[in-house]
Amino acid sequence: MQHTTTGSNGKSALCAGGDGGGVPSAEVGANPRAAVGIQHVDGEVADGGGTGAQRASATGKSRSASVADRALRDAATPGGSSAQRSWRAASGDPHAAARDEDRSRMRAVRLYGPGLPPCLERIPVPRPASGEALLRVLAAGVCHTELQLMDGTLNPGVWPLTPGHEIVGEVVEGPADLLGSRALVYYSRPCGECAFCLAGQEQVCPDAGPQPGLSTDGGFAELVRVAADCLVPLPAGLDPAEAAPLGCAAATALHALDGVAGVAAGETIVVYGVGGVGLALVQLGVLRGARVLAIGRSAAKLQLARELGAAEVVDAGAGDPVLTLARLTGGQGAHAVFELVGAQTTLLAGIDMLRRQGRLVLVGYGSARLRINPLKLVLRETRLLSSLGNTRAELVEVVRLAAEGALRVPIAGRYALEDAAAALAELRSGTVVGRAVVVPNLARGAQGPIASQTARPLSSLASGGPRPLPQQASQEASHEASRGASQVEERSQKASREASHGVEASRKASRGADETGGASRGAAESAAASREASHAPLPAVRSAAALPLEAELLEFVRRGVDAPRDDAEFSVLALRLFAYQFANNRAYRLLCERRGQTPQTVRHWREIPPVPIAAFKETVLAAEPIDGAAEFNSSGTTQPEHKSRHFHPSLRLYDLNARLNFKAHVLPDVEHMRCAVLFPHRSEMPNSSLAHWLTLMVDTFSGNTEVTVSDSSGDAAEATGTGDSWFVTLAGGLDADRLVAALDSAIAANLPVCLLAASFGLVHFLEYCEATGLRFQLPPGSRVMDTGGYKGRSREYSRDDLYALVTDRLGVPPSHIVNMYGMTEHGTQFLDNTLREAVAPALGGTSTRAADAARSRPVSRFKVVPPWARTLVVDPVTLEERPHGERGLLLHFDLVNRASVLAVLSEDVGRAVGDGFELFGRASAAEARGCSIALDELIEAVRNGEDRP
C-alpha cells in the first residue's frame, strides 16, 4: 500500500526504498525558493497581488489567460473554483480541504545533498517574481551534471534542490506575450553588464544569478520558475523531449567546437566519449567539414556515432586508443581532442593523441587530476583549453540546426518523474545510448525507461516523510565507472550454467531456516531445503559481451589448465585489465597514483601494483557498481565484524575457472563421481566463496544419483542430487552417522567417493572415527579434497599427520588427497598437483600396473598456477621477487578478479616450485610487514583522496 500524507511542514514526500526516517523535509518557510501556492479563482489566478493571468485579462489577453489557467489546472491537480470549494465546505465535503491543499502543490524530484539519494516530493508550486515566468515542464534532459551534484563533485550549497537544467516547457504564468508559448530554457543567468557579458561571453559571467537545476530548482518537476529573458522559442514541429537536450548537450558541444577550439574544415578531431555531448560534437564537427574520430567503450554508442557521421570509431577497451589514433592519422595525430570522460587515463591519452600545436579541449570532468610534466606540453606547443557551458546565441543556433534537421541528440528513453531515479541509475552505469529525458506528465512506465534490472525507480508518493532511495552501493567505488564501463546492451537470454544457482535464493533459504526452527530442525529437513534452494536462478546478470574484457578473459580461461603459458599474451591482458581497474576503481587508483605506478608507466604484468589482502576489509575495491553483484565475505574468525568483501558483477569467470581447475586436479581421470561434502551448502552461507565453490562442483560433477544411501533414520532413500551430498549444516553440525551410512553404501556398491571438505570438517570426522573405532577402505579411485587449516577439537594437526590419518581411517592413499588453496579476495583457486600426476600414466595409455606404481611413489606437493594467473614469491618488506626456491610472501596476479583488483598481496608464506608454489602457511607478524606497510599506504591514499576537488 502507498499513501500520501502532508506533514506539519506542509509537504508530502517519498524517497523510494529505505525503512522510513532519512533526511527530514525542509520547512517551507526556510526555503527562499518555496513561495505560497497559486490558487484558482473562477477560471483566473490570484495570489494576493495580481498575477500574470490577471494582468493579461486587463490588457485584453483573455485567451492567453485561459491557456495559462488550463495548464495550471492540469499541472496542479484541479480542485474547482473558490465558489465550488465554498459549496463543498458548506455541504460537509470531508475531502475538500485536502483537495484544495493538493492544488497548490506539485510533484518534484529533490536532492538533499552529496551522497544522499533523490526523493520524490510534493512541494509548493513556485511563485514567479517580476521578470520571471512559470513553465509547465514538458521535458527535461538527464545530464551527467546531475550525478556530479549527487556525488558532491559539484556542490552549490543550496539544498534541497530540484535538479534538471535541460528544460522545455510551456509558459503558464509570466509576461503576457509569453503565455501559452513553448520554449527552451537557457539555464545561465548572466548579469548582462560585466565585461564578459558585453563581449558575448556570458557563460563565464562572474555575477551570474541562480541557475535552474544547478543552484536553484530545475526541471525534474511539474512546474519550474525561470527568468523570462532566458527563454528561447521552441520551433513548431520540434518534439519537446528531443529538444530538451539541445539546452546543454548540443549547445555545450557547439561552444567547445566553435567558441573554444575554433575547428576548421579539413582538420582531424577526436571526440573522446560518446554520450549526449559527444554525439552532438560528432555531428557538429561533420557540419564544419572536419574529419571526426570517435572513441568510446560501448559498441552501441560507437555504432551510433558512426551513423551520425564519424569517419572512424575506436573501441578504447579493445586496445591502446593512442596507437590506433596514430595509425589512423599516419602518425601525425589530431588537430583537436575533445575530452569528455574526465579520467586521468583519458586525459593523458588525449594529450598523446595530439599533433604538434594540437588543442586538448577539456569538457568532461570528475574527481580525477591531470598530472603531467610541463615539458611534455612545451616541446610540442600543446595547447590546453577548457570549455564551460554555452552562450545564449549558441543555444539559438543549435535550436535552428535541429529545426532544420541538421542536428539531433538521440533519445535513449523517456521517463516519468517516478522513474527519474532509474534514469540516473542507467546514466551512472553507462547504459544510456544518447540522452535520457524526464517527461513529468508521462504515466509511469508508459514508454518505459531503458530495460534494467539494477535501477531502482522512485515510488509513487507515500507517507512517512523522505526516505532514502537505494542507489548503486558505494558511490565512491563506482564514481568513475559510469564513464569507463562498457554499454550494457542486452541481458542474457537465458541463465548460463555458470549462473544457474542463486545467491539471492540462498539468502532466502537461509532466512527461512532461521524462521522455521533454526538449530532444532533436523539434518534431513536441512538437506531438503538445500536441494530446493540450489536450483533457484541467480539474479539477472549482464551478458559477457556487455562487461569490459569479460568475453576475452572467458576465451582465455576456456583454453584450460593445459594451455601454453604465453607470458606475452598474459601480460597484454593483465595490462589492459590494470588500465580498466585503474580508471574505474577509485581506491585502487589513489594507491597507484601515490606510488607513481599508472597505465602510462607500467609496462609488464610484474610491475602492476598490488593491494594487500587486508585492503578488502578496509574499503570497497570495485571497478563497477556493486548493486546486484554477488558478494563473497571472508569468515571473519578473528574479527567477525571486520570481514573482507569481494564483489563479482558476473560469476562467469569465477565459475569457469573453478570447474576447469577442479576437473583437472580432482577429477582428471573421470567425468563424474559421488560427492560427500563436509561444509554447509550455499543456501546456508550465501556470502561464502567456499560454499559457492563446493555447491558448484557438486552440481556439475556429482554422480550421486547412481547410489542408494540410507538417511539418518535408517530408512532407504534414493539419492536425488545435491541434498544427499551434504553432511555438515549450520543447524546440525556434522551428521557423522549419515555420512558413515553413505560411505558404507558406496563401499557395498564398489563406487568411488570424492570427499570434499573444509579441513576442520574433515578433522572432526576423522576424530569421530578414531573415537568410535571406525575404519573404512573406500573403493579404488576414491579421493579427498580439503581446504583450510587443520585444527581439531583437542589439537592442531600438521598436514602430514592429517593426511596420514586420512589414509589410515578412510583408505585413501596420499596421492589421492588434494589440498585447495583459495581466498575470498581472489577468484582463482590453486590445487595440489598430486592426484593429476598420479593418474597421468593411466591417462597416457600405460598399464594399470604402471599407474599403481605411480600412486605408490613418494608424493611431492605443490600448488599449480593455471595459465590465467601468476604467483610471485616476494620479499616480506621490499616486495621484490625472491630467487627461485627461497621463502617469501605470495603475490598473486589473477585475471579472474576482473571487476576488482587483479594483483593481491597475500599474508601467506611459500616458495616457488616449477610453475607453481609450495605453501607453508600464514605469515608471522614480522613476515607480514610488507602487507602492513602496503595497507597503511592504501588507507593514507584513500584518506587524502577524500579531500580532492
Secondary structure as GFF3:
##gff-version 3
##sequence-region A 1 949
A	DSSP	beta_strand	12	14	.	.	.	ID=ss1
A	DSSP	three_ten_helix	28	30	.	.	.	ID=ss2
A	DSSP	beta_strand	39	41	.	.	.	ID=ss3
A	DSSP	beta_strand	44	46	.	.	.	ID=ss4
A	DSSP	alpha_helix	52	58	.	.	.	ID=ss5
A	DSSP	alpha_helix	62	75	.	.	.	ID=ss6
A	DSSP	alpha_helix	82	90	.	.	.	ID=ss7
A	DSSP	alpha_helix	96	103	.	.	.	ID=ss8
A	DSSP	beta_strand	105	110	.	.	.	ID=ss9
A	DSSP	beta_strand	119	124	.	.	.	ID=ss10
A	DSSP	beta_strand	132	142	.	.	.	ID=ss11
A	DSSP	alpha_helix	144	151	.	.	.	ID=ss12
A	DSSP	beta_strand	166	173	.	.	.	ID=ss13
A	DSSP	three_ten_helix	176	178	.	.	.	ID=ss14
A	DSSP	beta_strand	182	185	.	.	.	ID=ss15
A	DSSP	alpha_helix	195	198	.	.	.	ID=ss16
A	DSSP	three_ten_helix	202	204	.	.	.	ID=ss17
A	DSSP	beta_strand	223	227	.	.	.	ID=ss18
A	DSSP	three_ten_helix	228	230	.	.	.	ID=ss19
A	DSSP	beta_strand	231	233	.	.	.	ID=ss20
A	DSSP	alpha_helix	240	243	.	.	.	ID=ss21
A	DSSP	three_ten_helix	244	247	.	.	.	ID=ss22
A	DSSP	alpha_helix	249	254	.	.	.	ID=ss23
A	DSSP	pi_helix	255	260	.	.	.	ID=ss24
A	DSSP	beta_strand	268	272	.	.	.	ID=ss25
A	DSSP	alpha_helix	276	287	.	.	.	ID=ss26
A	DSSP	beta_strand	291	296	.	.	.	ID=ss27
A	DSSP	alpha_helix	299	307	.	.	.	ID=ss28
A	DSSP	beta_strand	312	315	.	.	.	ID=ss29
A	DSSP	alpha_helix	321	328	.	.	.	ID=ss30
A	DSSP	beta_strand	334	339	.	.	.	ID=ss31
A	DSSP	alpha_helix	344	352	.	.	.	ID=ss32
A	DSSP	beta_strand	354	362	.	.	.	ID=ss33
A	DSSP	alpha_helix	374	378	.	.	.	ID=ss34
A	DSSP	beta_strand	383	386	.	.	.	ID=ss35
A	DSSP	alpha_helix	392	403	.	.	.	ID=ss36
A	DSSP	beta_strand	411	415	.	.	.	ID=ss37
A	DSSP	three_ten_helix	417	419	.	.	.	ID=ss38
A	DSSP	alpha_helix	420	429	.	.	.	ID=ss39
A	DSSP	beta_strand	435	438	.	.	.	ID=ss40
A	DSSP	alpha_helix	475	478	.	.	.	ID=ss41
A	DSSP	alpha_helix	481	484	.	.	.	ID=ss42
A	DSSP	three_ten_helix	497	499	.	.	.	ID=ss43
A	DSSP	alpha_helix	503	515	.	.	.	ID=ss44
A	DSSP	three_ten_helix	518	520	.	.	.	ID=ss45
A	DSSP	alpha_helix	523	534	.	.	.	ID=ss46
A	DSSP	three_ten_helix	544	546	.	.	.	ID=ss47
A	DSSP	alpha_helix	550	558	.	.	.	ID=ss48
A	DSSP	alpha_helix	567	584	.	.	.	ID=ss49
A	DSSP	alpha_helix	586	595	.	.	.	ID=ss50
A	DSSP	three_ten_helix	605	607	.	.	.	ID=ss51
A	DSSP	beta_strand	611	612	.	.	.	ID=ss52
A	DSSP	alpha_helix	615	618	.	.	.	ID=ss53
A	DSSP	beta_strand	630	633	.	.	.	ID=ss54
A	DSSP	beta_strand	645	648	.	.	.	ID=ss55
A	DSSP	alpha_helix	652	665	.	.	.	ID=ss56
A	DSSP	beta_strand	674	678	.	.	.	ID=ss57
A	DSSP	alpha_helix	689	701	.	.	.	ID=ss58
A	DSSP	three_ten_helix	704	706	.	.	.	ID=ss59
A	DSSP	beta_strand	708	710	.	.	.	ID=ss60
A	DSSP	beta_strand	716	718	.	.	.	ID=ss61
A	DSSP	three_ten_helix	722	725	.	.	.	ID=ss62
A	DSSP	beta_strand	728	729	.	.	.	ID=ss63
A	DSSP	beta_strand	733	734	.	.	.	ID=ss64
A	DSSP	alpha_helix	736	749	.	.	.	ID=ss65
A	DSSP	beta_strand	753	758	.	.	.	ID=ss66
A	DSSP	alpha_helix	759	772	.	.	.	ID=ss67
A	DSSP	beta_strand	783	787	.	.	.	ID=ss68
A	DSSP	alpha_helix	799	810	.	.	.	ID=ss69
A	DSSP	three_ten_helix	814	816	.	.	.	ID=ss70
A	DSSP	beta_strand	817	821	.	.	.	ID=ss71
A	DSSP	beta_strand	830	832	.	.	.	ID=ss72
A	DSSP	alpha_helix	834	843	.	.	.	ID=ss73
A	DSSP	alpha_helix	848	856	.	.	.	ID=ss74
A	DSSP	beta_strand	863	864	.	.	.	ID=ss75
A	DSSP	beta_strand	869	874	.	.	.	ID=ss76
A	DSSP	beta_strand	887	894	.	.	.	ID=ss77
A	DSSP	beta_strand	903	913	.	.	.	ID=ss78
A	DSSP	beta_strand	916	922	.	.	.	ID=ss79
A	DSSP	alpha_helix	929	945	.	.	.	ID=ss80
###
